[in-house]
Amino acid sequence: MKKTLSASTKSNLITYAMLAVIFAVVQLLSVTGNLSSLVSGLLVPICMYIILAVSLNLTVGILGDLSLGHAGFMCVGAYSSAIFSMLTKDVISADLLRYVLALLVGGAFAAIFGILIGIPVLRLKGDYLAIVTLAFGEIIKVIVNNMYIAKDIHGVHFAMLTSISDMGLDEGSKEVILNGPQGISGTPQTKSFVIAFVLVVITVAVILNLINSRTGRAIMSIRDNRIAAESVGINVTKYKLMAFSVSAFFAGVAGVIYSHNTYALQATTKNFGYDMSILILVLVVLGGIGSIKGSILSSIILISLPEILRDFQKYRMLIYAILLIVMMIVNNNPVTKAFFKKIFGSLKRLLPKKKAAEKSSEVTQ
């Protein structure tokens, strides 16, 4: 008797195969010289948005809580890793090692903030949770815009609500790390698509394994019916906090990618504020809440479209808006879902007939 793969295993294999195809296509276009400079510049940001969408899907789709503070965790990861890289660029000469450590630092700080915020916040539900997490993102943005970090021969100096000139630094050896609203300039750059894609694969693998584990089933039971989950002994606070912190960790990793892909890092509304949180949520909703494959595809399509349509300057946002509406209808309409299910079902029914014919031929032989 041959062992048949479970539905979740098949779905995971399809997701990994999709990632492999995407990577192969990009590498093939790069080798053959058919990859334009515009698309090349979008590869690393697309990987960043995939990580953000997949990680937020863990909170919104699997846990069932609406969080609008994902940009805040991204901001924590971006700034903590950039500060780490700036302080250690003369100490750690190996760029790859420093970047890996920066990833761990950014993800760890974001996860810590996820735990600290999650302990009081996850007791809330629905709109209340969304409002509080949104406020967290705005508070983080205000805090980093009022922080000043510099170093000289006497060591590292930190201050709040002041300026670099008031910190009493030695002018001969002064090096500004974080200059309030002006942000961080000169972060060591790491713009490798291969590294960013490896991080995408790690993110997808970790979250898929978490979803299909005992912990993931406990998290989904809380989403489906919290009272029933508590009645069978599931620690609701523990599992909600676990999902929230894992989601925050990978948001911090995405922040590290962002900070090491841009020369000037500034905490603006567009980068780390309300706009970014809504954009990540749009990627999750349009790709299908709870669908990892959908989050990957929606991130690729929606992030690349505005740049690809730049030649159609007058109609670019109109086309973009129409495609958003179409994707929303297709992904969330029961009629279209039933239609595609019927098509795939008819294709699957063709396979057993072929197997039956092969068995009958073996018997006759």
Buried (B, 14 or more C-beta within 10 A) or exposed (E): EEEEEEEEEEBBEEBEEBBEEBBEEBBEBBEEEEBEEEBBEBBBBBBBBBBBBBBBBBBBBBBBBBBBBBBBBBBBBBBBBBBBBBBBBEEBEEBEEBBBBBBBBBBBBBBBBBBEBBEEBBEBEEEEBBEBBBBBBBEBBEBBBEBBBBBBEEEEBEBEEEEBEEBEBEEEEBBBBBBBEBBBBBBBBBBBBEBBBEBBBBBBBBBBEBBBEEBBEBBBBBBEEBEEBBEEEBEBEEBBBBBBBBBBBBBBBBBBBBBBBBEEBBBEEEBBBBEBBBBBBBBBBBBBBBBBBBBBBBBBBBBBBEEBBEEEEEEBEEBBEEBBEEBEEBBEEEEEEEEEEEEEEEEEEEEEEEEEEEEEEEEEE
